[in-house]
């Protein structure tokens, strides 16, 4: 049997360092409330609703 290559583990420290670097470089983090999407729909796009039979 061949062994699968192990993935690099992401630690909390790494995420915190990346976040700090992002904010220091002028980035901003927006808070999106639960149930909302952060995606911006283009003009004229319609939201699709599922059909109920």
N, CA, C and O atoms as a GROMACS GRO file, in nm:
protein
  212
    1UNK      N    1   0.083  -0.118   0.000
    1UNK     CA    2   0.000   0.000   0.000
    1UNK      C    3   0.088   0.124   0.000
    1UNK      O    4   0.192   0.130   0.065
    2UNK      N    5   0.041   0.223  -0.074
    2UNK     CA    6   0.116   0.349  -0.074
    2UNK      C    7   0.053   0.446   0.024
    2UNK      O    8  -0.069   0.448   0.045
    3UNK      N    9   0.136   0.524   0.083
    3UNK     CA   10   0.090   0.619   0.182
    3UNK      C   11   0.053   0.750   0.113
    3UNK      O   12   0.126   0.798   0.027
    4UNK      N   13  -0.060   0.808   0.150
    4UNK     CA   14  -0.101   0.936   0.094
    4UNK      C   15  -0.012   1.046   0.150
    4UNK      O   16   0.024   1.043   0.268
    5UNK      N   17   0.025   1.142   0.066
    5UNK     CA   18   0.106   1.252   0.119
    5UNK      C   19   0.027   1.332   0.222
    5UNK      O   20  -0.091   1.361   0.203
    6UNK      N   21   0.093   1.366   0.329
    6UNK     CA   22   0.024   1.442   0.433
    6UNK      C   23   0.013   1.589   0.395
    6UNK      O   24   0.104   1.645   0.335
    7UNK      N   25  -0.098   1.649   0.430
    7UNK     CA   26  -0.119   1.790   0.402
    7UNK      C   27  -0.055   1.872   0.513
    7UNK      O   28  -0.045   1.828   0.627
    8UNK      N   29  -0.012   1.993   0.477
    8UNK     CA   30   0.041   2.083   0.579
    8UNK      C   31  -0.074   2.125   0.670
    8UNK      O   32  -0.181   2.162   0.622
    9UNK      N   33  -0.051   2.120   0.798
    9UNK     CA   34  -0.157   2.160   0.889
    9UNK      C   35  -0.152   2.311   0.910
    9UNK      O   36  -0.044   2.370   0.922
   10UNK      N   37  -0.268   2.372   0.914
   10UNK     CA   38  -0.278   2.515   0.938
   10UNK      C   39  -0.307   2.534   1.085
   10UNK      O   40  -0.402   2.478   1.139
   11UNK      N   41  -0.224   2.612   1.148
   11UNK     CA   42  -0.243   2.634   1.292
   11UNK      C   43  -0.311   2.768   1.315
   11UNK      O   44  -0.314   2.854   1.227
   12UNK      N   45  -0.365   2.784   1.433
   12UNK     CA   46  -0.428   2.909   1.470
   12UNK      C   47  -0.328   3.023   1.464
   12UNK      O   48  -0.363   3.134   1.424
   13UNK      N   49  -0.206   2.997   1.505
   13UNK     CA   50  -0.102   3.100   1.502
   13UNK      C   51  -0.080   3.149   1.359
   13UNK      O   52  -0.064   3.269   1.337
   14UNK      N   53  -0.079   3.058   1.263
   14UNK     CA   54  -0.059   3.095   1.123
   14UNK      C   55  -0.173   3.183   1.075
   14UNK      O   56  -0.148   3.284   1.009
   15UNK      N   57  -0.296   3.148   1.106
   15UNK     CA   58  -0.411   3.226   1.066
   15UNK      C   59  -0.406   3.365   1.129
   15UNK      O   60  -0.432   3.465   1.062
   16UNK      N   61  -0.370   3.371   1.257
   16UNK     CA   62  -0.360   3.500   1.325
   16UNK      C   63  -0.251   3.587   1.264
   16UNK      O   64  -0.268   3.708   1.249
   17UNK      N   65  -0.138   3.526   1.229
   17UNK     CA   66  -0.029   3.601   1.166
   17UNK      C   67  -0.072   3.654   1.029
   17UNK      O   68  -0.042   3.768   0.995
   18UNK      N   69  -0.140   3.571   0.951
   18UNK     CA   70  -0.186   3.613   0.819
   18UNK      C   71  -0.290   3.725   0.830
   18UNK      O   72  -0.288   3.820   0.752
   19UNK      N   73  -0.380   3.714   0.927
   19UNK     CA   74  -0.481   3.816   0.948
   19UNK      C   75  -0.416   3.947   0.989
   19UNK      O   76  -0.453   4.053   0.938
   20UNK      N   77  -0.320   3.941   1.080
   20UNK     CA   78  -0.250   4.062   1.125
   20UNK      C   79  -0.177   4.128   1.008
   20UNK      O   80  -0.180   4.250   0.995
   21UNK      N   81  -0.111   4.048   0.924
   21UNK     CA   82  -0.040   4.103   0.809
   21UNK      C   83  -0.137   4.168   0.711
   21UNK      O   84  -0.107   4.273   0.654
   22UNK      N   85  -0.253   4.106   0.691
   22UNK     CA   86  -0.355   4.159   0.601
   22UNK      C   87  -0.406   4.294   0.651
   22UNK      O   88  -0.416   4.389   0.574
   23UNK      N   89  -0.436   4.303   0.781
   23UNK     CA   90  -0.487   4.428   0.838
   23UNK      C   91  -0.379   4.536   0.837
   23UNK      O   92  -0.409   4.653   0.812
   24UNK      N   93  -0.255   4.497   0.864
   24UNK     CA   94  -0.145   4.593   0.865
   24UNK      C   95  -0.121   4.652   0.726
   24UNK      O   96  -0.080   4.768   0.714
   25UNK      N   97  -0.147   4.574   0.622
   25UNK     CA   98  -0.126   4.621   0.485
   25UNK      C   99  -0.242   4.707   0.435
   25UNK      O  100  -0.243   4.749   0.319
   26UNK      N  101  -0.340   4.732   0.522
   26UNK     CA  102  -0.451   4.820   0.484
   26UNK      C  103  -0.580   4.746   0.451
   26UNK      O  104  -0.678   4.809   0.413
   27UNK      N  105  -0.580   4.616   0.466
   27UNK     CA  106  -0.701   4.539   0.440
   27UNK      C  107  -0.807   4.564   0.546
   27UNK      O  108  -0.777   4.612   0.656
   28UNK      N  109  -0.929   4.531   0.514
   28UNK     CA  110  -1.039   4.548   0.608
   28UNK      C  111  -1.123   4.422   0.611
   28UNK      O  112  -1.134   4.351   0.512
   29UNK      N  113  -1.181   4.395   0.725
   29UNK     CA  114  -1.268   4.279   0.742
   29UNK      C  115  -1.409   4.330   0.767
   29UNK      O  116  -1.432   4.409   0.858
   30UNK      N  117  -1.503   4.283   0.685
   30UNK     CA  118  -1.644   4.320   0.700
   30UNK      C  119  -1.716   4.210   0.776
   30UNK      O  120  -1.690   4.091   0.753
   31UNK      N  121  -1.805   4.248   0.867
   31UNK     CA  122  -1.884   4.152   0.940
   31UNK      C  123  -2.012   4.128   0.862
   31UNK      O  124  -2.084   4.222   0.828
   32UNK      N  125  -2.042   4.003   0.832
   32UNK     CA  126  -2.164   3.965   0.761
   32UNK      C  127  -2.250   3.888   0.860
   32UNK      O  128  -2.207   3.787   0.915
   33UNK      N  129  -2.372   3.937   0.882
   33UNK     CA  130  -2.460   3.873   0.980
   33UNK      C  131  -2.501   3.735   0.933
   33UNK      O  132  -2.503   3.707   0.813
   34UNK      N  133  -2.534   3.649   1.026
   34UNK     CA  134  -2.573   3.513   0.996
   34UNK      C  135  -2.696   3.513   0.905
   34UNK      O  136  -2.792   3.585   0.929
   35UNK      N  137  -2.691   3.432   0.802
   35UNK     CA  138  -2.803   3.421   0.710
   35UNK      C  139  -2.790   3.512   0.589
   35UNK      O  140  -2.870   3.501   0.496
   36UNK      N  141  -2.692   3.600   0.588
   36UNK     CA  142  -2.671   3.690   0.475
   36UNK      C  143  -2.551   3.642   0.396
   36UNK      O  144  -2.464   3.572   0.448
   37UNK      N  145  -2.548   3.680   0.270
   37UNK     CA  146  -2.434   3.646   0.186
   37UNK      C  147  -2.349   3.769   0.166
   37UNK      O  148  -2.401   3.880   0.153
   38UNK      N  149  -2.220   3.751   0.164
   38UNK     CA  150  -2.129   3.861   0.137
   38UNK      C  151  -2.114   3.885  -0.012
   38UNK      O  152  -2.047   3.979  -0.054
   39UNK      N  153  -2.178   3.798  -0.092
   39UNK     CA  154  -2.167   3.810  -0.237
   39UNK      C  155  -2.253   3.925  -0.288
   39UNK      O  156  -2.367   3.942  -0.246
   40UNK      N  157  -2.195   4.004  -0.379
   40UNK     CA  158  -2.268   4.115  -0.439
   40UNK      C  159  -2.320   4.069  -0.576
   40UNK      O  160  -2.242   4.029  -0.662
   41UNK      N  161  -2.451   4.074  -0.594
   41UNK     CA  162  -2.511   4.031  -0.720
   41UNK      C  163  -2.502   4.142  -0.823
   41UNK      O  164  -2.521   4.259  -0.790
   42UNK      N  165  -2.472   4.107  -0.948
   42UNK     CA  166  -2.467   4.210  -1.052
   42UNK      C  167  -2.606   4.266  -1.079
   42UNK      O  168  -2.706   4.199  -1.052
   43UNK      N  169  -2.614   4.389  -1.131
   43UNK     CA  170  -2.746   4.449  -1.160
   43UNK      C  171  -2.824   4.360  -1.256
   43UNK      O  172  -2.768   4.306  -1.352
   44UNK      N  173  -2.952   4.347  -1.232
   44UNK     CA  174  -3.036   4.267  -1.319
   44UNK      C  175  -3.040   4.119  -1.283
   44UNK      O  176  -3.120   4.044  -1.340
   45UNK      N  177  -2.957   4.077  -1.190
   45UNK     CA  178  -2.957   3.936  -1.149
   45UNK      C  179  -3.079   3.911  -1.062
   45UNK      O  180  -3.113   3.992  -0.975
   46UNK      N  181  -3.142   3.799  -1.084
   46UNK     CA  182  -3.260   3.765  -1.006
   46UNK      C  183  -3.228   3.647  -0.914
   46UNK      O  184  -3.158   3.553  -0.952
   47UNK      N  185  -3.281   3.653  -0.794
   47UNK     CA  186  -3.260   3.544  -0.700
   47UNK      C  187  -3.351   3.430  -0.741
   47UNK      O  188  -3.469   3.451  -0.769
   48UNK      N  189  -3.298   3.309  -0.744
   48UNK     CA  190  -3.378   3.191  -0.780
   48UNK      C  191  -3.439   3.133  -0.655
   48UNK      O  192  -3.374   3.119  -0.552
   49UNK      N  193  -3.567   3.100  -0.667
   49UNK     CA  194  -3.636   3.037  -0.555
   49UNK      C  195  -3.675   2.895  -0.599
   49UNK      O  196  -3.715   2.875  -0.713
   50UNK      N  197  -3.663   2.799  -0.510
   50UNK     CA  198  -3.699   2.662  -0.548
   50UNK      C  199  -3.849   2.648  -0.570
   50UNK      O  200  -3.930   2.709  -0.501
   51UNK      N  201  -3.884   2.566  -0.668
   51UNK     CA  202  -4.026   2.542  -0.696
   51UNK      C  203  -4.076   2.434  -0.601
   51UNK      O  204  -4.009   2.334  -0.578
   52UNK      N  205  -4.192   2.455  -0.547
   52UNK     CA  206  -4.253   2.358  -0.457
   52UNK      C  207  -4.360   2.283  -0.536
   52UNK      O  208  -4.448   2.346  -0.596
   53UNK      N  209  -4.354   2.151  -0.536
   53UNK     CA  210  -4.454   2.075  -0.611
   53UNK      C  211  -4.565   2.028  -0.523
   53UNK      O  212  -4.657   1.962  -0.570
   0.00000   0.00000   0.00000
